[in-house]
Amino acid sequence: MSIEVLNETDAGVDPGELMACARYVMAQLHVHPRAELCIKLVDEATMESLHRQWMDLPGPTDVMSFPMDELRPGRDGQEPAEGILGDIVMCPSVAARQAVEAGHTTAEELLLLTTHGLLHLLGFDHAEPEDEAAMFGLQRRLLLTFLAARGESRT
């Protein structure tokens, strides 16, 4: 898997941790091993501009996903499609504020947003209540199992 992390901010973000999370989620969802992903960290002004341009909404947001080849999760016994997943754009300063409200670290919030952004790239959505329940349930399971696996590998 080709994963690139571009930090265009002053935020002290561990790109290796974001890459490890993305790699884990992609593997769990049977994404082709040669799929490409870019994670970009931007400031609030850049995120606000993207938010207005693509969603016609004011202010900066936490994460936006820009799919390329519309890849979907693979299935057991079936070769997944190869291609470019797309870009996840995150705003660390917005993530930091959300982390305080949620009672966890900014690093954990960025991992959650990485997982959330990847699910959007793979076609998941949360516009309808049943879709939201499915997406957020999967997001929670993936993030918790990633964190558990990371904790075990560090002991």
C-alpha positions in Angstrom: 0.0 0.0 0.0 1.3 3.4 -0.9 0.4 5.9 1.8 1.8 9.4 1.8 1.3 11.9 4.7 1.8 15.6 4.0 1.8 17.9 7.0 1.4 21.5 5.8 0.9 22.7 9.4 3.0 23.4 12.5 1.2 20.6 14.3 3.4 17.9 15.8 1.8 14.9 14.2 3.3 11.5 14.0 3.0 10.5 10.3 4.0 6.9 11.1 1.0 6.5 13.4 -1.4 7.8 10.8 0.1 5.6 8.2 -0.1 2.5 10.5 -3.8 3.3 11.2 -4.6 3.7 7.5 -2.7 0.5 6.6 -4.6 -1.4 9.3 -8.0 -0.2 8.2 -7.2 -0.9 4.5 -6.0 -4.4 5.3 -9.1 -5.1 7.5 -11.4 -4.0 4.6 -9.4 -6.0 2.0 -8.3 -3.1 0.0 -5.8 -4.0 -2.8 -2.2 -4.0 -1.5 -1.2 -1.6 -4.2 -3.9 1.0 -3.5 -2.7 4.5 -3.1 -3.7 7.0 -0.4 -2.7 10.5 0.5 -3.3 12.0 4.0 -2.9 15.8 4.0 -2.9 18.0 7.2 -3.9 21.6 6.6 -4.5 24.8 8.5 -8.0 26.2 9.3 -7.9 28.7 6.4 -7.2 26.0 3.9 -9.8 23.6 5.4 -12.4 26.4 5.4 -11.7 27.1 1.7 -12.2 23.4 0.9 -15.3 23.2 3.0 -16.9 26.1 1.2 -15.8 25.0 -2.3 -16.9 21.3 -2.0 -19.7 21.3 0.6 -20.9 24.9 0.4 -20.6 25.1 4.2 -19.0 27.8 6.3 -16.0 27.4 8.6 -13.3 24.8 8.8 -14.2 21.2 9.4 -12.2 18.3 10.8 -11.9 15.9 7.9 -12.8 15.8 4.2 -12.4 12.8 1.8 -11.8 13.1 -1.9 -12.2 9.7 -3.6 -10.5 9.0 -6.9 -11.2 5.5 -8.3 -14.3 4.8 -6.1 -12.7 1.6 -4.7 -14.9 -0.4 -2.4 -14.0 -2.9 0.4 -12.9 -6.3 -0.9 -14.6 -9.5 -0.2 -13.1 -12.8 1.0 -12.2 -15.0 -2.0 -12.4 -12.1 -4.4 -9.5 -10.1 -5.8 -10.0 -6.4 -4.8 -9.8 -3.7 -7.4 -6.5 -1.9 -7.7 -6.3 1.9 -7.9 -6.1 5.2 -6.2 -8.3 5.5 -3.1 -7.9 9.3 -3.0 -7.1 12.0 -0.4 -8.0 12.5 3.2 -7.6 16.1 4.3 -7.6 16.8 8.0 -7.3 20.0 10.1 -5.2 19.2 13.3 -6.3 22.4 15.1 -10.0 21.5 14.7 -9.2 18.0 15.7 -7.4 19.3 18.8 -10.6 21.2 19.9 -12.7 18.1 19.3 -10.3 16.0 21.3 -10.7 18.2 24.3 -14.5 18.0 24.0 -14.3 14.2 23.7 -11.9 13.7 26.5 -9.0 12.1 24.6 -5.8 13.2 22.9 -5.4 15.0 19.6 -3.4 12.0 18.3 -6.4 9.7 19.1 -8.7 12.2 17.4 -6.5 12.2 14.3 -6.6 8.4 14.2 -10.4 8.5 14.4 -10.5 11.0 11.6 -8.2 8.9 9.5 -10.5 5.9 10.0 -13.5 8.0 9.3 -12.0 9.5 6.1 -11.0 6.1 4.8 -14.5 4.8 5.3 -15.8 7.7 3.2 -13.2 6.9 0.5 -14.5 3.4 0.5 -18.1 4.4 -0.1 -19.5 4.5 3.5 -21.8 7.4 4.4 -23.7 8.6 7.4 -26.5 10.7 5.8 -29.3 8.3 6.9 -29.7 6.9 10.4 -29.1 3.3 9.4 -26.1 4.1 7.4 -24.7 6.2 10.3 -25.2 3.3 12.7 -23.4 0.9 10.4 -20.5 3.3 9.5 -19.9 4.5 13.1 -20.1 1.0 14.4 -17.5 -0.2 11.9 -15.4 2.9 12.6 -15.4 2.2 16.3 -14.5 -1.5 15.9 -11.7 -0.7 13.5 -10.2 2.0 15.7 -10.5 0.0 18.9 -8.9 -3.1 17.4 -6.1 -0.9 15.8 -5.4 0.7 19.2 -5.4 -2.6 20.9 -3.0 -4.1 18.4 -0.7 -1.1 18.7 -0.8 -1.3 22.5 0.2 -5.0 22.3 3.1 -4.3 19.9 4.5 -1.7 22.2 4.6 -3.8 25.3 
